[in-house]
Structure formats: structure tokens, C-alpha cells
């Protein structure tokens, strides 16, 4: 179990959230769930943000549970609110510490949802150590076997991540311009057809 967070200005997320701390990965293993560990980790992040005189916490999630992202329903129960929405079922959640705190938002390119519509396009970064292999090897092979064009966009810098049209910069797959999944297992040949309906 762990929580990853840091200054939103430096987060590899296409968001505007000045003076917030942005939560990245936040995970509690199944056997430790419902034991208060998630609340303890979140409370530690809240305390740290307040000690740093931050405006609050912010994170990207899905309207339904997406891989590599926090659980929206659980965060709402902890006091977070949805402050912005984007195509593909993505939401931006925030926990402000005062009423006069500026509201975070996705950057403009996320709202347009302007994703190339020919075949598959994938955005990824090395925030997950497994993404490079699965994208460049497994996904490339899965698309080749099905004669589906594949465009791979690796996000190597903070600037590239901030300008990404997908909110999911660890891994996000689109097909014919529509969001498919943040689940990296889609790259594998035996899982690809479950997600990509042609």
C-alpha cells in the first residue's frame, strides 16, 4: 500500500491546479482493504499539504474505476468533489482547504478530446515501469496481427505530459478516436479483443 503525491505544478498530469498537491498512484492491496489504511495514507497527505500551506489536494480519476487511478466514489466519501470532467469518463477531483481556493481544471486540450481517429493511438510514460515493454512489444504485435494502424506517443518530459490530450499519462489507449482503457493488459493478444471492438 502506498500513496504518491507532489506539487501539482510538477505533476505529469494535464491539469491547472496551482498550489495544490496532486495525488498520483494511491493503492491499498486487496487483503489490507477495509482496515483504515487508505484513510491513514490520505490523512498523511492532507497533513503534509496543510503543513506546506497548500490549497488542497487534487487527483484525476474515472467516473467508474479506472486502472492506475484512485476510486472516485471512495474519494467523494472522504470529502473530495468533482471539479471538472473530460471526454472518456475522466473526472478531476479536489479537496480544497478553504472556500476561496481557486478551482482546479483540466487544461484546454483535454476538453476538446481531439484524438487521432485512424486505428489505435496510445499515450504512455515510464511512470509505470512495465508500460514501455507492453506498448512497444505486446501492443505493437497485437495491432500488427489485426492489421490495425498503431501510433505510439511516449511522454518523456513534464511538458509533454502537461500538453497531452489524454488525462491518463501513465497509459491510455484510444481506438478510432474513442477512449478504450487505462488497463495495460489490453496490450496482450489474449486481452486485446475484449476491449477493442471493431
HUKAZI-V252772 format. One record per backbone hydrogen bond with DSSP energy under -0.5 kcal/mol. NH is the residue of the N-H (numbers start at 1). CO is the residue of the C=O. E is the energy in kcal/mol with one decimal. If there is no record, write none. Layout:
nh: <NH & NH>
co: <CO & CO>
e: <E & E>
This chain:
nh: <2 & 4 & 6 & 8 & 10 & 11 & 11 & 13 & 15 & 16 & 17 & 20 & 21 & 22 & 23 & 24 & 27 & 32 & 33 & 33 & 35 & 37 & 40 & 41 & 42 & 43 & 44 & 45 & 46 & 47 & 48 & 49 & 50 & 51 & 52 & 53 & 54 & 55 & 56 & 57 & 58 & 59 & 61 & 62 & 63 & 69 & 70 & 72 & 75 & 76 & 77 & 78 & 78 & 79 & 80 & 81 & 83 & 84 & 86 & 87 & 89 & 90 & 91 & 92 & 93 & 93 & 94 & 95 & 97 & 101 & 105 & 107 & 110 & 111 & 111 & 112 & 113 & 114 & 115 & 119 & 120 & 121 & 122 & 123 & 124 & 125 & 128 & 131 & 134 & 135 & 136 & 137 & 138 & 139 & 140 & 141 & 142 & 143 & 144 & 145 & 146 & 146 & 147 & 148 & 149 & 151 & 152 & 153 & 153 & 154 & 155 & 156 & 161 & 162 & 163 & 164 & 169 & 172 & 173 & 174 & 175 & 176 & 177 & 178 & 180 & 181 & 184 & 186 & 187 & 188 & 191 & 192 & 193 & 194 & 195 & 195 & 196 & 197 & 198>
co: <27 & 25 & 22 & 20 & 7 & 7 & 8 & 11 & 13 & 105 & 15 & 17 & 56 & 6 & 58 & 4 & 2 & 29 & 29 & 30 & 32 & 32 & 36 & 37 & 38 & 39 & 40 & 41 & 42 & 43 & 44 & 45 & 46 & 47 & 48 & 50 & 49 & 19 & 19 & 95 & 21 & 93 & 91 & 70 & 89 & 66 & 60 & 70 & 71 & 72 & 73 & 74 & 75 & 76 & 75 & 94 & 92 & 92 & 90 & 110 & 86 & 86 & 61 & 84 & 59 & 91 & 81 & 57 & 55 & 98 & 16 & 14 & 107 & 107 & 108 & 108 & 109 & 109 & 113 & 117 & 149 & 174 & 151 & 172 & 153 & 170 & 125 & 128 & 130 & 131 & 132 & 133 & 133 & 134 & 135 & 137 & 138 & 139 & 140 & 141 & 142 & 143 & 144 & 143 & 147 & 120 & 150 & 122 & 151 & 152 & 124 & 154 & 157 & 158 & 159 & 161 & 167 & 123 & 181 & 121 & 178 & 119 & 116 & 175 & 173 & 173 & 182 & 183 & 184 & 185 & 188 & 188 & 189 & 191 & 191 & 192 & 192 & 195 & 196>
e: <-2.5 & -2.9 & -1.5 & -2.6 & -1.6 & -0.5 & -0.9 & -2.3 & -2.2 & -3.4 & -0.6 & -1.9 & -2.3 & -3.4 & -2.8 & -3.4 & -2.7 & -2.1 & -0.6 & -1.3 & -0.8 & -0.5 & -2.0 & -2.6 & -2.6 & -2.8 & -2.0 & -1.9 & -2.5 & -2.6 & -2.4 & -2.6 & -2.5 & -2.5 & -1.7 & -1.5 & -2.9 & -2.9 & -0.6 & -1.6 & -2.0 & -2.1 & -2.6 & -0.6 & -3.1 & -1.5 & -0.6 & -0.7 & -2.3 & -2.6 & -1.7 & -0.9 & -0.6 & -1.6 & -2.2 & -2.2 & -3.2 & -1.2 & -2.4 & -0.6 & -0.9 & -1.0 & -2.7 & -2.8 & -3.0 & -0.5 & -2.5 & -2.8 & -2.7 & -1.1 & -2.0 & -2.4 & -1.8 & -0.8 & -0.6 & -1.3 & -0.8 & -0.6 & -1.7 & -0.8 & -3.0 & -2.2 & -2.4 & -2.3 & -1.9 & -1.6 & -0.9 & -1.1 & -2.0 & -2.7 & -2.6 & -2.2 & -1.0 & -3.4 & -1.1 & -2.0 & -2.5 & -2.6 & -2.1 & -2.5 & -0.8 & -0.5 & -1.3 & -2.5 & -0.5 & -2.3 & -0.5 & -2.8 & -0.5 & -0.6 & -3.3 & -0.9 & -2.1 & -2.7 & -1.6 & -1.0 & -1.1 & -2.1 & -2.5 & -2.6 & -2.7 & -2.6 & -0.7 & -2.0 & -3.0 & -1.2 & -0.8 & -1.9 & -1.7 & -1.4 & -2.0 & -1.8 & -0.6 & -0.8 & -0.9 & -1.0 & -2.7 & -1.0 & -0.6>
